[in-house]
Amino acid sequence: MNRRLLAGALLLALAGCAAPAPQASTPASSGATEVNAQRIKPLATPTPALPVTVDSADGRKITITDVSRIIPLAGSISEVVFTLGLGANVVGRDVAATFEPAKALPVVTSGHDVSAESTLSLRPTVILTEPGIGPPEAISQLRDSGVPVVVLPEAKRMPDTYTRIEAIAAALGVPGAGRELAERTKGEIDAARATVPRGQRKPRVAFLYLRGQAAVYLLGGKGSGADSIIDAAGASDVGVELGLGPFTPLTAEALVKAQPDAILVMSKGLDSVQGVDGLLKLPGVAQTPAAAGRRVVAIEDGVLLNFGPRTALVVTALAEGLR
């Protein structure tokens, strides 16, 4: 199987698989196969019908009259805006929007914090954000400037993908494009799920959130977002089996008890612990079947939990990595 044929915008690092590693230089996750397919498939550019008034997730009603200068404050929102065909209108980006051609845009965030000054210097006509992006003082400063700020609900489950796409499209005055993209995305996700083998024992997967520089090691459970992806790929999330919440500090006891067949991580997280070899040194990892087979799947940070137009690619990549 040639994983270079997987279309879309993701980086798949697969350890312990049959495919040879590429000859190109690799990050700390060396020893893993890497596929980089950073591509967005935009619709034909739609014509916004403005003004529009939409419900913001913070309880406000927001009227948008101009979408010529859009700033999405989350990479997942940027992905939808570009795929709707409005990428030419985007003038700034979140640090997590790493796909082409968003990479060329000025960055206005750091982690989950936005710089109000940097954002306003780009003269936005509409700002799209989500809960958790702050600090509150910066969001208030953006609102006080008079620029419409629309807060969109977070997407943490597969069904949220389609409603989120339509909500973003509605805020930009292109509801028809939103319905088209939601239908296309659902068709692609359904097709990806249809390729997953059924009627056999489900692989058991542990999703680990890793930030080695900060010594942050978390085990995902119900509500992490990864649980929905793991389920769609025909596998079982061990954190959900253990009754854990979205993220729980990783302990050797929990991981040894879970006995995952494979470990799912974000690419930068894997790099932060010095790749697969470093991962095997974390509490309990070495005592799992996943470690015995060096079965680790790492998917790009800006794609794995986006729940957007590229989610079908994530499902396909994980399913392939678990075979």
C-alpha positions as CSV (number, residue, x, y, z in Angstrom):
1,M,0.0,0.0,0.0
2,N,1.4,3.4,-1.0
3,R,0.3,6.0,1.6
4,R,1.6,8.8,-0.6
5,L,-1.7,8.4,-2.5
6,L,-3.7,9.6,0.4
7,A,-5.0,13.0,-0.7
8,G,-5.5,16.0,1.5
9,A,-3.9,18.1,4.1
10,L,-2.3,15.9,6.8
11,L,1.0,14.5,7.9
12,L,0.8,10.8,8.8
13,A,3.7,9.4,10.8
14,L,3.3,5.7,11.1
15,A,5.7,3.6,13.2
16,G,6.1,-0.1,12.8
17,C,4.5,-0.3,9.4
18,A,5.7,-2.1,6.3
19,A,6.2,1.0,4.2
20,P,9.8,2.3,4.1
21,A,10.7,5.6,5.5
22,P,11.2,8.4,2.9
23,Q,14.7,9.5,2.1
24,A,13.9,13.2,3.0
25,S,15.0,14.5,6.3
26,T,12.7,13.6,9.2
27,P,12.0,15.3,12.6
28,A,12.3,13.6,15.9
29,S,9.7,11.1,14.9
30,S,12.3,9.5,12.7
31,G,11.7,5.8,12.3
32,A,8.2,6.6,11.3
33,T,6.8,6.9,7.8
34,E,5.8,10.5,6.9
35,V,3.3,11.7,4.4
36,N,2.8,15.4,3.8
37,A,-0.2,16.3,1.7
38,Q,-1.1,19.8,2.6
39,R,-3.9,20.6,0.2
40,I,-7.2,22.3,0.5
41,K,-9.9,21.6,-2.1
42,P,-11.9,24.9,-2.3
43,L,-15.3,25.3,-3.9
44,A,-15.8,27.8,-6.7
45,T,-15.6,31.3,-5.1
46,P,-19.2,32.2,-4.0
47,T,-20.7,35.6,-4.0
48,P,-21.6,36.7,-0.4
49,A,-25.2,38.0,0.1
50,L,-24.9,40.7,2.7
51,P,-25.8,42.0,5.2
52,V,-26.5,39.0,7.4
53,T,-27.4,38.7,11.1
54,V,-26.4,35.5,12.9
55,D,-26.5,34.1,16.4
56,S,-23.0,34.1,18.0
57,A,-22.2,31.3,20.5
58,D,-21.8,33.9,23.3
59,G,-25.4,34.8,23.1
60,R,-25.1,37.9,20.9
61,K,-26.7,38.7,17.6
62,I,-24.0,39.9,15.2
63,T,-24.6,41.7,11.9
64,I,-22.0,41.3,9.2
65,T,-21.9,43.8,6.3
66,D,-18.5,43.2,4.7
67,V,-16.4,40.0,4.4
68,S,-13.7,41.4,2.3
69,R,-11.1,41.1,5.1
70,I,-11.7,38.0,7.2
71,I,-9.6,37.0,10.2
72,P,-10.3,33.5,11.6
73,L,-8.8,33.1,15.1
74,A,-8.7,29.2,14.9
75,G,-7.0,27.0,12.4
76,S,-10.1,24.9,12.1
77,I,-12.2,27.9,11.1
78,S,-9.5,29.0,8.6
79,E,-9.8,25.6,7.0
80,V,-13.5,26.0,6.4
81,V,-13.2,29.6,5.1
82,F,-10.6,28.6,2.6
83,T,-12.5,25.5,1.5
84,L,-15.6,27.6,1.0
85,G,-13.7,29.4,-1.6
86,L,-13.1,32.6,0.4
87,G,-9.4,32.2,1.1
88,A,-8.5,35.3,-0.9
89,N,-10.5,37.4,1.6
90,V,-8.5,36.1,4.6
91,V,-5.9,38.6,5.8
92,G,-4.6,37.0,9.0
93,R,-4.4,33.6,10.6
94,D,-4.1,31.5,13.7
95,V,-0.8,29.9,14.4
96,A,-2.4,26.5,13.8
97,A,-3.5,27.3,10.2
98,T,-0.4,25.8,8.6
99,F,-1.9,24.6,5.2
100,E,-1.1,26.3,1.9
101,P,-1.7,29.2,1.1
102,A,-2.6,30.3,4.7
103,K,1.0,29.9,5.8
104,A,1.9,33.1,4.0
105,L,-0.5,35.2,6.1
106,P,0.5,37.2,9.2
107,V,0.0,35.3,12.5
108,V,-2.2,37.0,15.1
109,T,-2.3,34.3,17.8
110,S,0.0,32.5,20.2
111,G,-1.5,29.2,21.5
112,H,-5.1,30.1,22.4
113,D,-4.3,33.8,22.9
114,V,-5.0,36.5,20.4
115,S,-3.1,39.8,20.0
116,A,-5.9,42.4,19.6
117,E,-3.3,45.0,18.4
118,S,-2.0,42.7,15.6
119,T,-5.4,41.7,14.6
120,L,-6.8,45.2,14.3
121,S,-3.7,46.4,12.5
122,L,-4.8,44.2,9.6
123,R,-8.1,46.2,9.3
124,P,-10.5,43.2,9.5
125,T,-14.1,43.6,8.5
126,V,-15.2,40.4,10.3
127,I,-13.5,38.2,12.9
128,L,-14.4,34.6,13.5
129,T,-13.5,32.9,16.7
130,E,-14.6,30.1,19.1
131,P,-14.9,29.6,22.9
132,G,-11.5,29.2,24.6
133,I,-9.7,31.8,22.5
134,G,-8.8,34.8,24.6
135,P,-7.8,36.4,26.8
136,P,-11.3,38.0,27.5
137,E,-9.7,41.5,27.5
138,A,-8.4,41.0,24.0
139,I,-11.8,39.8,22.7
140,S,-13.5,42.8,24.4
141,Q,-11.0,45.1,22.7
142,L,-11.8,43.5,19.3
143,R,-15.6,44.0,19.9
144,D,-15.1,47.6,21.2
145,S,-13.3,48.4,17.9
146,G,-16.6,48.0,16.1
147,V,-15.5,45.0,14.0
148,P,-18.1,42.2,14.1
149,V,-16.9,39.3,16.2
150,V,-18.7,36.0,15.7
151,V,-18.1,33.2,18.2
152,L,-18.7,29.8,16.7
153,P,-19.4,26.7,18.7
154,E,-16.6,24.2,19.0
155,A,-16.7,20.9,17.1
156,K,-15.8,17.8,19.1
157,R,-17.9,15.1,17.5
158,M,-18.3,14.0,13.9
159,P,-21.9,15.4,13.5
160,D,-20.6,18.8,14.6
161,T,-18.5,19.0,11.4
162,Y,-21.5,19.7,9.2
163,T,-23.3,22.2,11.5
164,R,-20.0,24.1,12.0
165,I,-19.4,24.4,8.3
166,E,-22.9,25.8,7.7
167,A,-22.6,28.2,10.7
168,I,-19.3,29.6,9.3
169,A,-20.8,29.9,5.8
170,A,-23.9,31.7,7.2
171,A,-21.8,34.2,9.0
172,L,-20.0,35.0,5.7
173,G,-23.2,35.3,3.7
174,V,-22.7,32.2,1.6
175,P,-25.2,29.7,3.1
176,G,-25.5,27.8,-0.2
177,A,-21.8,27.2,-0.3
178,G,-22.0,26.0,3.3
179,R,-24.7,23.4,2.5
180,E,-22.7,22.3,-0.6
181,L,-19.5,21.9,1.4
182,A,-21.3,20.2,4.3
183,E,-22.8,17.6,2.0
184,R,-19.5,17.0,0.2
185,T,-17.7,16.6,3.5
186,K,-20.3,14.2,4.8
187,G,-20.1,12.1,1.6
188,E,-16.3,11.9,2.0
189,I,-16.5,10.9,5.6
190,D,-19.2,8.3,4.9
191,A,-17.0,6.9,2.1
192,A,-14.0,6.8,4.4
193,R,-16.0,5.0,7.1
194,A,-17.3,2.5,4.5
195,T,-13.7,1.3,3.8
196,V,-13.2,0.3,7.5
197,P,-13.2,-3.5,8.0
198,R,-16.1,-4.7,10.0
199,G,-16.9,-7.9,11.8
200,Q,-13.6,-8.3,13.5
201,R,-12.0,-7.4,16.8
202,K,-11.6,-3.6,17.0
203,P,-8.1,-2.3,17.5
204,R,-7.8,-0.6,20.9
205,V,-6.3,2.9,20.6
206,A,-4.9,5.3,23.2
207,F,-4.9,9.0,22.3
208,L,-2.0,10.7,24.1
209,Y,-1.7,14.5,24.1
210,L,2.0,15.3,24.5
211,R,3.9,18.5,25.2
212,G,7.3,17.3,26.3
213,Q,8.8,20.8,26.7
214,A,6.2,21.5,29.4
215,A,6.1,17.9,30.8
216,V,2.4,17.6,29.8
217,Y,1.3,14.1,29.2
218,L,-2.4,13.4,29.0
219,L,-4.6,10.4,28.1
220,G,-7.7,11.2,26.1
221,G,-11.1,9.9,26.9
222,K,-14.8,10.7,26.2
223,G,-15.1,14.2,24.7
224,S,-11.5,14.6,23.7
225,G,-12.5,14.8,20.0
226,A,-10.2,12.0,19.2
227,D,-12.7,9.5,20.5
228,S,-15.0,10.3,17.6
229,I,-12.2,10.0,15.1
230,I,-11.1,6.6,16.6
231,D,-14.7,5.3,16.5
232,A,-15.1,6.4,12.9
233,A,-11.9,4.5,12.0
234,G,-13.4,1.3,13.3
235,A,-11.4,1.3,16.6
236,S,-12.1,1.5,20.3
237,D,-10.8,4.4,22.5
238,V,-9.3,2.9,25.6
239,G,-9.8,6.2,27.5
240,V,-13.5,5.9,26.9
241,E,-13.4,2.2,28.0
242,L,-11.7,3.3,31.3
243,G,-14.5,5.9,31.9
244,L,-12.1,8.9,31.6
245,G,-13.1,12.4,30.8
246,P,-11.6,14.4,27.9
247,F,-8.1,14.6,29.2
248,T,-6.6,12.9,32.3
249,P,-2.9,13.0,33.4
250,L,-1.1,10.0,32.0
251,T,-0.2,7.3,34.6
252,A,1.6,4.1,34.1
253,E,-1.3,2.2,35.9
254,A,-3.9,3.5,33.5
255,L,-2.0,2.7,30.4
256,V,-0.9,-0.7,31.5
257,K,-4.6,-1.5,32.5
258,A,-5.8,-0.2,29.1
259,Q,-3.3,-2.3,27.0
260,P,-3.8,-0.4,23.8
261,D,-2.9,-2.0,20.5
262,A,-1.9,1.4,19.0
263,I,-1.2,4.9,20.2
264,L,-2.5,8.0,18.4
265,V,-0.6,11.3,18.9
266,M,-0.2,14.7,17.2
267,S,3.0,15.1,15.2
268,K,4.4,18.0,17.2
269,G,3.6,16.1,20.4
270,L,5.6,13.1,19.1
271,D,8.5,15.4,18.2
272,S,8.3,17.0,21.6
273,V,9.2,13.7,23.3
274,Q,11.9,12.9,20.8
275,G,9.9,10.6,18.6
276,V,8.9,7.0,19.0
277,D,11.9,6.1,21.1
278,G,11.1,8.9,23.6
279,L,7.4,8.0,23.6
280,L,8.3,4.5,24.8
281,K,10.0,6.0,27.8
282,L,6.8,7.6,29.1
283,P,5.0,6.0,32.1
284,G,3.5,2.6,31.2
285,V,4.0,2.9,27.4
286,A,6.6,0.2,27.2
287,Q,4.3,-2.3,28.9
288,T,1.7,-2.1,26.1
289,P,1.1,-4.1,23.0
290,A,1.4,-0.8,21.1
291,A,5.0,-0.5,22.3
292,A,5.8,-4.1,21.5
293,G,4.9,-3.5,17.8
294,R,6.0,0.2,17.9
295,R,2.6,0.9,16.6
296,V,2.2,4.7,16.7
297,V,0.1,6.9,14.4
298,A,0.9,10.6,14.5
299,I,-1.3,13.0,12.6
300,E,-0.6,16.7,12.1
301,D,-1.7,18.9,14.9
302,G,-3.7,21.3,12.6
303,V,-5.7,18.5,11.1
304,L,-6.4,15.8,13.7
305,L,-9.1,17.5,15.8
306,N,-10.3,20.1,13.3
307,F,-13.6,18.4,12.4
308,G,-13.8,20.1,9.0
309,P,-13.4,19.5,5.3
310,R,-10.3,17.3,5.8
311,T,-11.7,15.0,8.5
312,A,-12.3,12.2,6.0
313,L,-8.6,12.1,5.4
314,V,-7.9,11.8,9.1
315,V,-10.3,8.9,9.4
316,T,-8.7,7.2,6.3
317,A,-5.2,7.8,7.6
318,L,-5.9,6.4,11.1
319,A,-7.8,3.3,9.6
320,E,-4.8,2.6,7.3
321,G,-2.4,3.0,10.2
322,L,-4.3,0.4,12.3
323,R,-4.3,-2.3,9.6
